[in-house]
Amino acid sequence: MKKKAFKEGLTIKKNIKYYVYFEIGLVAVSYIVWKSLNSYQANRKYFHRTWFLRPILEGYYWIGEKVSGTDDIRAYDYKCWGIDINQAKK
């Protein structure tokens, strides 16, 4: 009886450990993607052109607009790419 409870305790601890590793991995990937978008305009253009990555880019712009209060990054990118910002927001 005690051995079964001990084994269950080890299993729960092992699952928690894997969950923590998974969360750390997600945070690391999120940081790498954010740093990539923040550093290189070419990566933002790639995300803009790829339909399934576009929501990630929109989230990046949204966070930037909330933090800085302006849409400078989006406006600069659209200007460099030759896109009218007013047309794109529709």
PyMOL Python script that loads the backbone (N, CA, C, O; Angstrom):
from pymol import cmd

cmd.read_pdbstr("""\
ATOM      1  N   MET A   1       0.823  -1.191   0.000  1.00  0.00           N
ATOM      2  CA  MET A   1       0.000   0.000   0.000  1.00  0.00           C
ATOM      3  C   MET A   1       0.869   1.257   0.000  1.00  0.00           C
ATOM      4  O   MET A   1       0.617   2.203  -0.747  1.00  0.00           O
ATOM      5  N   LYS A   2       1.888   1.250   0.844  1.00  0.00           N
ATOM      6  CA  LYS A   2       2.763   2.422   0.920  1.00  0.00           C
ATOM      7  C   LYS A   2       3.581   2.570  -0.366  1.00  0.00           C
ATOM      8  O   LYS A   2       3.857   3.685  -0.810  1.00  0.00           O
ATOM      9  N   LYS A   3       3.960   1.445  -0.952  1.00  0.00           N
ATOM     10  CA  LYS A   3       4.744   1.503  -2.185  1.00  0.00           C
ATOM     11  C   LYS A   3       3.939   2.116  -3.329  1.00  0.00           C
ATOM     12  O   LYS A   3       4.476   2.870  -4.141  1.00  0.00           O
ATOM     13  N   LYS A   4       2.639   1.785  -3.388  1.00  0.00           N
ATOM     14  CA  LYS A   4       1.792   2.332  -4.442  1.00  0.00           C
ATOM     15  C   LYS A   4       1.655   3.848  -4.283  1.00  0.00           C
ATOM     16  O   LYS A   4       1.755   4.582  -5.267  1.00  0.00           O
ATOM     17  N   ALA A   5       1.432   4.317  -3.076  1.00  0.00           N
ATOM     18  CA  ALA A   5       1.331   5.756  -2.823  1.00  0.00           C
ATOM     19  C   ALA A   5       2.648   6.447  -3.142  1.00  0.00           C
ATOM     20  O   ALA A   5       2.660   7.549  -3.689  1.00  0.00           O
ATOM     21  N   PHE A   6       3.756   5.799  -2.800  1.00  0.00           N
ATOM     22  CA  PHE A   6       5.074   6.370  -3.087  1.00  0.00           C
ATOM     23  C   PHE A   6       5.289   6.489  -4.590  1.00  0.00           C
ATOM     24  O   PHE A   6       5.797   7.506  -5.061  1.00  0.00           O
ATOM     25  N   LYS A   7       4.906   5.460  -5.350  1.00  0.00           N
ATOM     26  CA  LYS A   7       5.044   5.493  -6.808  1.00  0.00           C
ATOM     27  C   LYS A   7       4.169   6.581  -7.416  1.00  0.00           C
ATOM     28  O   LYS A   7       4.599   7.288  -8.328  1.00  0.00           O
ATOM     29  N   GLU A   8       2.936   6.718  -6.911  1.00  0.00           N
ATOM     30  CA  GLU A   8       2.051   7.766  -7.419  1.00  0.00           C
ATOM     31  C   GLU A   8       2.635   9.144  -7.151  1.00  0.00           C
ATOM     32  O   GLU A   8       2.529  10.039  -7.990  1.00  0.00           O
ATOM     33  N   GLY A   9       3.252   9.321  -5.987  1.00  0.00           N
ATOM     34  CA  GLY A   9       3.886  10.596  -5.663  1.00  0.00           C
ATOM     35  C   GLY A   9       5.024  10.900  -6.621  1.00  0.00           C
ATOM     36  O   GLY A   9       5.192  12.044  -7.044  1.00  0.00           O
ATOM     37  N   LEU A  10       5.801   9.896  -6.963  1.00  0.00           N
ATOM     38  CA  LEU A  10       6.897  10.092  -7.918  1.00  0.00           C
ATOM     39  C   LEU A  10       6.360  10.435  -9.301  1.00  0.00           C
ATOM     40  O   LEU A  10       6.924  11.277 -10.000  1.00  0.00           O
ATOM     41  N   THR A  11       5.267   9.782  -9.698  1.00  0.00           N
ATOM     42  CA  THR A  11       4.677  10.055 -11.007  1.00  0.00           C
ATOM     43  C   THR A  11       4.167  11.487 -11.086  1.00  0.00           C
ATOM     44  O   THR A  11       4.366  12.167 -12.092  1.00  0.00           O
ATOM     45  N   ILE A  12       3.519  11.938 -10.041  1.00  0.00           N
ATOM     46  CA  ILE A  12       3.017  13.321 -10.023  1.00  0.00           C
ATOM     47  C   ILE A  12       4.174  14.304 -10.086  1.00  0.00           C
ATOM     48  O   ILE A  12       4.113  15.290 -10.821  1.00  0.00           O
ATOM     49  N   LYS A  13       5.229  14.043  -9.321  1.00  0.00           N
ATOM     50  CA  LYS A  13       6.400  14.921  -9.353  1.00  0.00           C
ATOM     51  C   LYS A  13       7.042  14.934 -10.737  1.00  0.00           C
ATOM     52  O   LYS A  13       7.483  15.978 -11.217  1.00  0.00           O
ATOM     53  N   LYS A  14       7.089  13.767 -11.371  1.00  0.00           N
ATOM     54  CA  LYS A  14       7.670  13.678 -12.710  1.00  0.00           C
ATOM     55  C   LYS A  14       6.824  14.478 -13.707  1.00  0.00           C
ATOM     56  O   LYS A  14       7.371  15.194 -14.546  1.00  0.00           O
ATOM     57  N   ASN A  15       5.492  14.359 -13.619  1.00  0.00           N
ATOM     58  CA  ASN A  15       4.619  15.107 -14.516  1.00  0.00           C
ATOM     59  C   ASN A  15       4.752  16.606 -14.299  1.00  0.00           C
ATOM     60  O   ASN A  15       4.772  17.371 -15.263  1.00  0.00           O
ATOM     61  N   ILE A  16       4.843  17.028 -13.062  1.00  0.00           N
ATOM     62  CA  ILE A  16       5.021  18.451 -12.768  1.00  0.00           C
ATOM     63  C   ILE A  16       6.341  18.939 -13.343  1.00  0.00           C
ATOM     64  O   ILE A  16       6.416  20.039 -13.890  1.00  0.00           O
ATOM     65  N   LYS A  17       7.377  18.127 -13.221  1.00  0.00           N
ATOM     66  CA  LYS A  17       8.691  18.498 -13.763  1.00  0.00           C
ATOM     67  C   LYS A  17       8.612  18.691 -15.276  1.00  0.00           C
ATOM     68  O   LYS A  17       9.162  19.656 -15.808  1.00  0.00           O
ATOM     69  N   TYR A  18       7.931  17.776 -15.971  1.00  0.00           N
ATOM     70  CA  TYR A  18       7.798  17.901 -17.429  1.00  0.00           C
ATOM     71  C   TYR A  18       6.955  19.124 -17.808  1.00  0.00           C
ATOM     72  O   TYR A  18       7.237  19.799 -18.798  1.00  0.00           O
ATOM     73  N   TYR A  19       5.930  19.395 -17.017  1.00  0.00           N
ATOM     74  CA  TYR A  19       5.107  20.577 -17.267  1.00  0.00           C
ATOM     75  C   TYR A  19       5.936  21.854 -17.121  1.00  0.00           C
ATOM     76  O   TYR A  19       5.815  22.768 -17.936  1.00  0.00           O
ATOM     77  N   VAL A  20       6.767  21.917 -16.098  1.00  0.00           N
ATOM     78  CA  VAL A  20       7.620  23.093 -15.895  1.00  0.00           C
ATOM     79  C   VAL A  20       8.611  23.222 -17.049  1.00  0.00           C
ATOM     80  O   VAL A  20       8.849  24.329 -17.532  1.00  0.00           O
ATOM     81  N   TYR A  21       9.186  22.114 -17.494  1.00  0.00           N
ATOM     82  CA  TYR A  21      10.103  22.163 -18.641  1.00  0.00           C
ATOM     83  C   TYR A  21       9.379  22.656 -19.896  1.00  0.00           C
ATOM     84  O   TYR A  21       9.929  23.440 -20.669  1.00  0.00           O
ATOM     85  N   PHE A  22       8.149  22.192 -20.090  1.00  0.00           N
ATOM     86  CA  PHE A  22       7.354  22.614 -21.240  1.00  0.00           C
ATOM     87  C   PHE A  22       7.090  24.117 -21.184  1.00  0.00           C
ATOM     88  O   PHE A  22       7.226  24.804 -22.196  1.00  0.00           O
ATOM     89  N   GLU A  23       6.719  24.627 -20.027  1.00  0.00           N
ATOM     90  CA  GLU A  23       6.460  26.062 -19.867  1.00  0.00           C
ATOM     91  C   GLU A  23       7.727  26.884 -20.116  1.00  0.00           C
ATOM     92  O   GLU A  23       7.674  27.925 -20.770  1.00  0.00           O
ATOM     93  N   ILE A  24       8.845  26.425 -19.602  1.00  0.00           N
ATOM     94  CA  ILE A  24      10.110  27.129 -19.834  1.00  0.00           C
ATOM     95  C   ILE A  24      10.432  27.138 -21.326  1.00  0.00           C
ATOM     96  O   ILE A  24      10.907  28.144 -21.853  1.00  0.00           O
ATOM     97  N   GLY A  25      10.176  26.025 -22.005  1.00  0.00           N
ATOM     98  CA  GLY A  25      10.398  25.968 -23.455  1.00  0.00           C
ATOM     99  C   GLY A  25       9.516  26.951 -24.205  1.00  0.00           C
ATOM    100  O   GLY A  25       9.979  27.614 -25.133  1.00  0.00           O
ATOM    101  N   LEU A  26       8.242  27.055 -23.814  1.00  0.00           N
ATOM    102  CA  LEU A  26       7.340  28.013 -24.462  1.00  0.00           C
ATOM    103  C   LEU A  26       7.790  29.451 -24.253  1.00  0.00           C
ATOM    104  O   LEU A  26       7.734  30.262 -25.177  1.00  0.00           O
ATOM    105  N   VAL A  27       8.232  29.767 -23.051  1.00  0.00           N
ATOM    106  CA  VAL A  27       8.725  31.120 -22.774  1.00  0.00           C
ATOM    107  C   VAL A  27       9.963  31.405 -23.611  1.00  0.00           C
ATOM    108  O   VAL A  27      10.114  32.505 -24.144  1.00  0.00           O
ATOM    109  N   ALA A  28      10.855  30.417 -23.730  1.00  0.00           N
ATOM    110  CA  ALA A  28      12.073  30.610 -24.527  1.00  0.00           C
ATOM    111  C   ALA A  28      11.728  30.835 -25.997  1.00  0.00           C
ATOM    112  O   ALA A  28      12.296  31.725 -26.631  1.00  0.00           O
ATOM    113  N   VAL A  29      10.821  30.055 -26.540  1.00  0.00           N
ATOM    114  CA  VAL A  29      10.426  30.219 -27.948  1.00  0.00           C
ATOM    115  C   VAL A  29       9.754  31.573 -28.155  1.00  0.00           C
ATOM    116  O   VAL A  29      10.012  32.245 -29.153  1.00  0.00           O
ATOM    117  N   SER A  30       8.900  31.975 -27.225  1.00  0.00           N
ATOM    118  CA  SER A  30       8.242  33.281 -27.331  1.00  0.00           C
ATOM    119  C   SER A  30       9.268  34.412 -27.338  1.00  0.00           C
ATOM    120  O   SER A  30       9.146  35.360 -28.113  1.00  0.00           O
ATOM    121  N   TYR A  31      10.270  34.311 -26.480  1.00  0.00           N
ATOM    122  CA  TYR A  31      11.296  35.342 -26.435  1.00  0.00           C
ATOM    123  C   TYR A  31      12.102  35.374 -27.737  1.00  0.00           C
ATOM    124  O   TYR A  31      12.426  36.451 -28.239  1.00  0.00           O
ATOM    125  N   ILE A  32      12.418  34.229 -28.271  1.00  0.00           N
ATOM    126  CA  ILE A  32      13.199  34.170 -29.515  1.00  0.00           C
ATOM    127  C   ILE A  32      12.406  34.794 -30.667  1.00  0.00           C
ATOM    128  O   ILE A  32      12.964  35.543 -31.468  1.00  0.00           O
ATOM    129  N   VAL A  33      11.116  34.490 -30.751  1.00  0.00           N
ATOM    130  CA  VAL A  33      10.279  35.063 -31.811  1.00  0.00           C
ATOM    131  C   VAL A  33      10.164  36.570 -31.623  1.00  0.00           C
ATOM    132  O   VAL A  33      10.291  37.323 -32.589  1.00  0.00           O
ATOM    133  N   TRP A  34       9.923  37.025 -30.382  1.00  0.00           N
ATOM    134  CA  TRP A  34       9.818  38.460 -30.120  1.00  0.00           C
ATOM    135  C   TRP A  34      11.122  39.164 -30.497  1.00  0.00           C
ATOM    136  O   TRP A  34      11.089  40.205 -31.154  1.00  0.00           O
ATOM    137  N   LYS A  35      12.271  38.611 -30.091  1.00  0.00           N
ATOM    138  CA  LYS A  35      13.558  39.231 -30.403  1.00  0.00           C
ATOM    139  C   LYS A  35      13.781  39.280 -31.912  1.00  0.00           C
ATOM    140  O   LYS A  35      14.316  40.259 -32.433  1.00  0.00           O
ATOM    141  N   SER A  36      13.375  38.235 -32.603  1.00  0.00           N
ATOM    142  CA  SER A  36      13.506  38.195 -34.060  1.00  0.00           C
ATOM    143  C   SER A  36      12.654  39.288 -34.706  1.00  0.00           C
ATOM    144  O   SER A  36      13.125  39.997 -35.595  1.00  0.00           O
ATOM    145  N   LEU A  37      11.408  39.426 -34.265  1.00  0.00           N
ATOM    146  CA  LEU A  37      10.537  40.459 -34.827  1.00  0.00           C
ATOM    147  C   LEU A  37      11.028  41.853 -34.457  1.00  0.00           C
ATOM    148  O   LEU A  37      10.924  42.783 -35.258  1.00  0.00           O
ATOM    149  N   ASN A  38      11.551  41.999 -33.272  1.00  0.00           N
ATOM    150  CA  ASN A  38      11.994  43.303 -32.798  1.00  0.00           C
ATOM    151  C   ASN A  38      13.292  43.748 -33.468  1.00  0.00           C
ATOM    152  O   ASN A  38      13.555  44.946 -33.582  1.00  0.00           O
ATOM    153  N   SER A  39      14.090  42.800 -33.905  1.00  0.00           N
ATOM    154  CA  SER A  39      15.423  43.141 -34.418  1.00  0.00           C
ATOM    155  C   SER A  39      15.482  43.317 -35.937  1.00  0.00           C
ATOM    156  O   SER A  39      16.214  44.176 -36.431  1.00  0.00           O
ATOM    157  N   TYR A  40      14.717  42.510 -36.681  1.00  0.00           N
ATOM    158  CA  TYR A  40      14.891  42.482 -38.124  1.00  0.00           C
ATOM    159  C   TYR A  40      13.566  42.750 -38.847  1.00  0.00           C
ATOM    160  O   TYR A  40      12.581  42.035 -38.664  1.00  0.00           O
ATOM    161  N   GLN A  41      13.575  43.787 -39.663  1.00  0.00           N
ATOM    162  CA  GLN A  41      12.376  44.121 -40.432  1.00  0.00           C
ATOM    163  C   GLN A  41      12.058  43.034 -41.457  1.00  0.00           C
ATOM    164  O   GLN A  41      10.893  42.810 -41.786  1.00  0.00           O
ATOM    165  N   ALA A  42      13.079  42.369 -41.956  1.00  0.00           N
ATOM    166  CA  ALA A  42      12.853  41.302 -42.937  1.00  0.00           C
ATOM    167  C   ALA A  42      12.013  40.179 -42.332  1.00  0.00           C
ATOM    168  O   ALA A  42      11.185  39.584 -43.021  1.00  0.00           O
ATOM    169  N   ASN A  43      12.219  39.890 -41.065  1.00  0.00           N
ATOM    170  CA  ASN A  43      11.401  38.863 -40.410  1.00  0.00           C
ATOM    171  C   ASN A  43       9.956  39.325 -40.271  1.00  0.00           C
ATOM    172  O   ASN A  43       9.033  38.524 -40.425  1.00  0.00           O
ATOM    173  N   ARG A  44       9.749  40.606 -39.982  1.00  0.00           N
ATOM    174  CA  ARG A  44       8.387  41.129 -39.891  1.00  0.00           C
ATOM    175  C   ARG A  44       7.710  41.055 -41.257  1.00  0.00           C
ATOM    176  O   ARG A  44       6.516  40.768 -41.343  1.00  0.00           O
ATOM    177  N   LYS A  45       8.466  41.312 -42.320  1.00  0.00           N
ATOM    178  CA  LYS A  45       7.898  41.226 -43.671  1.00  0.00           C
ATOM    179  C   LYS A  45       7.527  39.780 -44.001  1.00  0.00           C
ATOM    180  O   LYS A  45       6.489  39.523 -44.611  1.00  0.00           O
ATOM    181  N   TYR A  46       8.373  38.850 -43.597  1.00  0.00           N
ATOM    182  CA  TYR A  46       8.068  37.431 -43.819  1.00  0.00           C
ATOM    183  C   TYR A  46       6.788  37.036 -43.076  1.00  0.00           C
ATOM    184  O   TYR A  46       5.937  36.341 -43.629  1.00  0.00           O
ATOM    185  N   PHE A  47       6.656  37.478 -41.831  1.00  0.00           N
ATOM    186  CA  PHE A  47       5.454  37.191 -41.057  1.00  0.00           C
ATOM    187  C   PHE A  47       4.235  37.844 -41.698  1.00  0.00           C
ATOM    188  O   PHE A  47       3.142  37.278 -41.670  1.00  0.00           O
ATOM    189  N   HIS A  48       4.412  39.031 -42.274  1.00  0.00           N
ATOM    190  CA  HIS A  48       3.304  39.727 -42.926  1.00  0.00           C
ATOM    191  C   HIS A  48       2.849  38.983 -44.189  1.00  0.00           C
ATOM    192  O   HIS A  48       1.652  38.921 -44.472  1.00  0.00           O
ATOM    193  N   ARG A  49       3.775  38.430 -44.930  1.00  0.00           N
ATOM    194  CA  ARG A  49       3.447  37.735 -46.176  1.00  0.00           C
ATOM    195  C   ARG A  49       2.849  36.349 -45.947  1.00  0.00           C
ATOM    196  O   ARG A  49       2.119  35.842 -46.800  1.00  0.00           O
ATOM    197  N   THR A  50       3.151  35.733 -44.804  1.00  0.00           N
ATOM    198  CA  THR A  50       2.695  34.378 -44.525  1.00  0.00           C
ATOM    199  C   THR A  50       1.390  34.447 -43.742  1.00  0.00           C
ATOM    200  O   THR A  50       1.364  34.984 -42.635  1.00  0.00           O
ATOM    201  N   TRP A  51       0.317  33.915 -44.295  1.00  0.00           N
ATOM    202  CA  TRP A  51      -1.019  34.112 -43.736  1.00  0.00           C
ATOM    203  C   TRP A  51      -1.173  33.541 -42.333  1.00  0.00           C
ATOM    204  O   TRP A  51      -1.864  34.143 -41.511  1.00  0.00           O
ATOM    205  N   PHE A  52      -0.551  32.393 -42.025  1.00  0.00           N
ATOM    206  CA  PHE A  52      -0.749  31.808 -40.710  1.00  0.00           C
ATOM    207  C   PHE A  52       0.169  32.406 -39.646  1.00  0.00           C
ATOM    208  O   PHE A  52      -0.015  32.142 -38.457  1.00  0.00           O
ATOM    209  N   LEU A  53       1.160  33.213 -40.058  1.00  0.00           N
ATOM    210  CA  LEU A  53       2.021  33.912 -39.097  1.00  0.00           C
ATOM    211  C   LEU A  53       1.564  35.354 -38.866  1.00  0.00           C
ATOM    212  O   LEU A  53       2.032  36.013 -37.938  1.00  0.00           O
ATOM    213  N   ARG A  54       0.658  35.839 -39.702  1.00  0.00           N
ATOM    214  CA  ARG A  54       0.198  37.221 -39.599  1.00  0.00           C
ATOM    215  C   ARG A  54      -0.417  37.555 -38.233  1.00  0.00           C
ATOM    216  O   ARG A  54      -0.190  38.662 -37.744  1.00  0.00           O
ATOM    217  N   PRO A  55      -1.188  36.652 -37.584  1.00  0.00           N
ATOM    218  CA  PRO A  55      -1.707  36.984 -36.251  1.00  0.00           C
ATOM    219  C   PRO A  55      -0.609  37.215 -35.212  1.00  0.00           C
ATOM    220  O   PRO A  55      -0.788  38.013 -34.292  1.00  0.00           O
ATOM    221  N   ILE A  56       0.510  36.533 -35.351  1.00  0.00           N
ATOM    222  CA  ILE A  56       1.635  36.756 -34.435  1.00  0.00           C
ATOM    223  C   ILE A  56       2.183  38.158 -34.646  1.00  0.00           C
ATOM    224  O   ILE A  56       2.478  38.860 -33.680  1.00  0.00           O
ATOM    225  N   LEU A  57       2.321  38.571 -35.904  1.00  0.00           N
ATOM    226  CA  LEU A  57       2.801  39.922 -36.198  1.00  0.00           C
ATOM    227  C   LEU A  57       1.816  40.968 -35.692  1.00  0.00           C
ATOM    228  O   LEU A  57       2.228  41.997 -35.156  1.00  0.00           O
ATOM    229  N   GLU A  58       0.524  40.718 -35.855  1.00  0.00           N
ATOM    230  CA  GLU A  58      -0.484  41.657 -35.354  1.00  0.00           C
ATOM    231  C   GLU A  58      -0.394  41.768 -33.834  1.00  0.00           C
ATOM    232  O   GLU A  58      -0.544  42.858 -33.281  1.00  0.00           O
ATOM    233  N   GLY A  59      -0.153  40.658 -33.163  1.00  0.00           N
ATOM    234  CA  GLY A  59       0.037  40.686 -31.709  1.00  0.00           C
ATOM    235  C   GLY A  59       1.269  41.484 -31.324  1.00  0.00           C
ATOM    236  O   GLY A  59       1.257  42.219 -30.336  1.00  0.00           O
ATOM    237  N   TYR A  60       2.336  41.338 -32.108  1.00  0.00           N
ATOM    238  CA  TYR A  60       3.554  42.113 -31.868  1.00  0.00           C
ATOM    239  C   TYR A  60       3.271  43.611 -32.016  1.00  0.00           C
ATOM    240  O   TYR A  60       3.684  44.411 -31.177  1.00  0.00           O
ATOM    241  N   TYR A  61       2.563  43.984 -33.092  1.00  0.00           N
ATOM    242  CA  TYR A  61       2.210  45.394 -33.289  1.00  0.00           C
ATOM    243  C   TYR A  61       1.296  45.887 -32.165  1.00  0.00           C
ATOM    244  O   TYR A  61       1.461  47.003 -31.672  1.00  0.00           O
ATOM    245  N   TRP A  62       0.335  45.057 -31.762  1.00  0.00           N
ATOM    246  CA  TRP A  62      -0.618  45.448 -30.723  1.00  0.00           C
ATOM    247  C   TRP A  62       0.100  45.728 -29.400  1.00  0.00           C
ATOM    248  O   TRP A  62      -0.184  46.726 -28.737  1.00  0.00           O
ATOM    249  N   ILE A  63       1.026  44.851 -29.019  1.00  0.00           N
ATOM    250  CA  ILE A  63       1.786  45.072 -27.781  1.00  0.00           C
ATOM    251  C   ILE A  63       2.617  46.337 -27.899  1.00  0.00           C
ATOM    252  O   ILE A  63       2.681  47.125 -26.955  1.00  0.00           O
ATOM    253  N   GLY A  64       3.257  46.542 -29.048  1.00  0.00           N
ATOM    254  CA  GLY A  64       4.051  47.754 -29.247  1.00  0.00           C
ATOM    255  C   GLY A  64       3.211  49.016 -29.172  1.00  0.00           C
ATOM    256  O   GLY A  64       3.655  50.031 -28.636  1.00  0.00           O
ATOM    257  N   GLU A  65       1.998  48.957 -29.708  1.00  0.00           N
ATOM    258  CA  GLU A  65       1.115  50.127 -29.662  1.00  0.00           C
ATOM    259  C   GLU A  65       0.632  50.385 -28.241  1.00  0.00           C
ATOM    260  O   GLU A  65       0.484  51.543 -27.849  1.00  0.00           O
ATOM    261  N   LYS A  66       0.386  49.348 -27.467  1.00  0.00           N
ATOM    262  CA  LYS A  66      -0.056  49.525 -26.084  1.00  0.00           C
ATOM    263  C   LYS A  66       1.073  50.075 -25.209  1.00  0.00           C
ATOM    264  O   LYS A  66       0.832  50.911 -24.339  1.00  0.00           O
ATOM    265  N   VAL A  67       2.281  49.618 -25.433  1.00  0.00           N
ATOM    266  CA  VAL A  67       3.416  50.051 -24.615  1.00  0.00           C
ATOM    267  C   VAL A  67       3.823  51.480 -24.966  1.00  0.00           C
ATOM    268  O   VAL A  67       4.017  52.303 -24.072  1.00  0.00           O
ATOM    269  N   SER A  68       3.953  51.782 -26.262  1.00  0.00           N
ATOM    270  CA  SER A  68       4.445  53.103 -26.659  1.00  0.00           C
ATOM    271  C   SER A  68       3.331  54.112 -26.886  1.00  0.00           C
ATOM    272  O   SER A  68       3.567  55.318 -26.817  1.00  0.00           O
ATOM    273  N   GLY A  69       2.135  53.643 -27.153  1.00  0.00           N
ATOM    274  CA  GLY A  69       1.016  54.557 -27.391  1.00  0.00           C
ATOM    275  C   GLY A  69       0.916  55.047 -28.826  1.00  0.00           C
ATOM    276  O   GLY A  69       0.008  55.814 -29.145  1.00  0.00           O
ATOM    277  N   THR A  70       1.816  54.631 -29.692  1.00  0.00           N
ATOM    278  CA  THR A  70       1.774  55.026 -31.099  1.00  0.00           C
ATOM    279  C   THR A  70       1.957  53.791 -31.977  1.00  0.00           C
ATOM    280  O   THR A  70       2.350  52.725 -31.502  1.00  0.00           O
ATOM    281  N   ASP A  71       1.667  53.955 -33.258  1.00  0.00           N
ATOM    282  CA  ASP A  71       1.870  52.846 -34.196  1.00  0.00           C
ATOM    283  C   ASP A  71       3.086  53.098 -35.086  1.00  0.00           C
ATOM    284  O   ASP A  71       3.044  52.844 -36.290  1.00  0.00           O
ATOM    285  N   ASP A  72       4.153  53.591 -34.497  1.00  0.00           N
ATOM    286  CA  ASP A  72       5.354  53.936 -35.257  1.00  0.00           C
ATOM    287  C   ASP A  72       5.957  52.740 -35.995  1.00  0.00           C
ATOM    288  O   ASP A  72       6.347  52.865 -37.155  1.00  0.00           O
ATOM    289  N   ILE A  73       6.035  51.586 -35.335  1.00  0.00           N
ATOM    290  CA  ILE A  73       6.665  50.420 -35.961  1.00  0.00           C
ATOM    291  C   ILE A  73       5.845  49.964 -37.159  1.00  0.00           C
ATOM    292  O   ILE A  73       6.390  49.707 -38.233  1.00  0.00           O
ATOM    293  N   ARG A  74       4.538  49.866 -36.971  1.00  0.00           N
ATOM    294  CA  ARG A  74       3.660  49.441 -38.067  1.00  0.00           C
ATOM    295  C   ARG A  74       3.731  50.448 -39.223  1.00  0.00           C
ATOM    296  O   ARG A  74       3.834  50.052 -40.384  1.00  0.00           O
ATOM    297  N   ALA A  75       3.675  51.741 -38.907  1.00  0.00           N
ATOM    298  CA  ALA A  75       3.717  52.775 -39.943  1.00  0.00           C
ATOM    299  C   ALA A  75       5.040  52.726 -40.711  1.00  0.00           C
ATOM    300  O   ALA A  75       5.060  52.849 -41.936  1.00  0.00           O
ATOM    301  N   TYR A  76       6.134  52.546 -39.985  1.00  0.00           N
ATOM    302  CA  TYR A  76       7.447  52.472 -40.636  1.00  0.00           C
ATOM    303  C   TYR A  76       7.534  51.246 -41.550  1.00  0.00           C
ATOM    304  O   TYR A  76       8.010  51.338 -42.682  1.00  0.00           O
ATOM    305  N   ASP A  77       7.071  50.106 -41.050  1.00  0.00           N
ATOM    306  CA  ASP A  77       7.105  48.889 -41.868  1.00  0.00           C
ATOM    307  C   ASP A  77       6.257  49.047 -43.123  1.00  0.00           C
ATOM    308  O   ASP A  77       6.707  48.723 -44.222  1.00  0.00           O
ATOM    309  N   TYR A  78       5.041  49.541 -42.966  1.00  0.00           N
ATOM    310  CA  TYR A  78       4.154  49.689 -44.121  1.00  0.00           C
ATOM    311  C   TYR A  78       4.728  50.688 -45.129  1.00  0.00           C
ATOM    312  O   TYR A  78       4.602  50.503 -46.339  1.00  0.00           O
ATOM    313  N   LYS A  79       5.357  51.742 -44.616  1.00  0.00           N
ATOM    314  CA  LYS A  79       5.974  52.725 -45.517  1.00  0.00           C
ATOM    315  C   LYS A  79       7.103  52.075 -46.320  1.00  0.00           C
ATOM    316  O   LYS A  79       7.209  52.285 -47.528  1.00  0.00           O
ATOM    317  N   CYS A  80       7.940  51.291 -45.650  1.00  0.00           N
ATOM    318  CA  CYS A  80       9.054  50.615 -46.338  1.00  0.00           C
ATOM    319  C   CYS A  80       8.562  49.564 -47.328  1.00  0.00           C
ATOM    320  O   CYS A  80       9.199  49.338 -48.357  1.00  0.00           O
ATOM    321  N   TRP A  81       7.435  48.921 -47.027  1.00  0.00           N
ATOM    322  CA  TRP A  81       6.913  47.874 -47.894  1.00  0.00           C
ATOM    323  C   TRP A  81       6.009  48.434 -48.982  1.00  0.00           C
ATOM    324  O   TRP A  81       5.566  47.687 -49.855  1.00  0.00           O
ATOM    325  N   GLY A  82       5.726  49.734 -48.949  1.00  0.00           N
ATOM    326  CA  GLY A  82       4.880  50.347 -49.960  1.00  0.00           C
ATOM    327  C   GLY A  82       3.401  50.061 -49.776  1.00  0.00           C
ATOM    328  O   GLY A  82       2.655  49.995 -50.752  1.00  0.00           O
ATOM    329  N   ILE A  83       2.972  49.891 -48.532  1.00  0.00           N
ATOM    330  CA  ILE A  83       1.564  49.624 -48.227  1.00  0.00           C
ATOM    331  C   ILE A  83       0.967  50.860 -47.559  1.00  0.00           C
ATOM    332  O   ILE A  83       1.586  51.456 -46.678  1.00  0.00           O
ATOM    333  N   ASP A  84      -0.230  51.237 -47.979  1.00  0.00           N
ATOM    334  CA  ASP A  84      -0.927  52.359 -47.342  1.00  0.00           C
ATOM    335  C   ASP A  84      -1.509  51.865 -46.025  1.00  0.00           C
ATOM    336  O   ASP A  84      -2.294  50.917 -46.011  1.00  0.00           O
ATOM    337  N   ILE A  85      -1.135  52.497 -44.926  1.00  0.00           N
ATOM    338  CA  ILE A  85      -1.570  52.037 -43.604  1.00  0.00           C
ATOM    339  C   ILE A  85      -3.061  52.121 -43.415  1.00  0.00           C
ATOM    340  O   ILE A  85      -3.650  51.268 -42.751  1.00  0.00           O
ATOM    341  N   ASN A  86      -3.698  53.152 -43.996  1.00  0.00           N
ATOM    342  CA  ASN A  86      -5.146  53.285 -43.867  1.00  0.00           C
ATOM    343  C   ASN A  86      -5.879  52.190 -44.647  1.00  0.00           C
ATOM    344  O   ASN A  86      -6.925  51.707 -44.214  1.00  0.00           O
ATOM    345  N   GLN A  87      -5.334  51.810 -45.782  1.00  0.00           N
ATOM    346  CA  GLN A  87      -5.916  50.749 -46.597  1.00  0.00           C
ATOM    347  C   GLN A  87      -5.775  49.399 -45.902  1.00  0.00           C
ATOM    348  O   GLN A  87      -6.677  48.563 -45.958  1.00  0.00           O
ATOM    349  N   ALA A  88      -4.628  49.196 -45.242  1.00  0.00           N
ATOM    350  CA  ALA A  88      -4.364  47.907 -44.607  1.00  0.00           C
ATOM    351  C   ALA A  88      -5.203  47.680 -43.375  1.00  0.00           C
ATOM    352  O   ALA A  88      -5.488  46.532 -43.035  1.00  0.00           O
ATOM    353  N   LYS A  89      -5.612  48.741 -42.688  1.00  0.00           N
ATOM    354  CA  LYS A  89      -6.394  48.583 -41.460  1.00  0.00           C
ATOM    355  C   LYS A  89      -7.847  48.243 -41.722  1.00  0.00           C
ATOM    356  O   LYS A  89      -8.561  47.849 -40.800  1.00  0.00           O
ATOM    357  N   LYS A  90      -8.307  48.386 -42.973  1.00  0.00           N
ATOM    358  CA  LYS A  90      -9.711  48.091 -43.296  1.00  0.00           C
ATOM    359  C   LYS A  90      -9.977  46.625 -43.362  1.00  0.00           C
ATOM    360  O   LYS A  90     -11.107  46.214 -43.623  1.00  0.00           O
TER     361      LYS A  90
END
""", "prot")
cmd.dss("prot")
cmd.show_as("cartoon", "prot")
cmd.util.cbc("prot")
cmd.orient("prot")
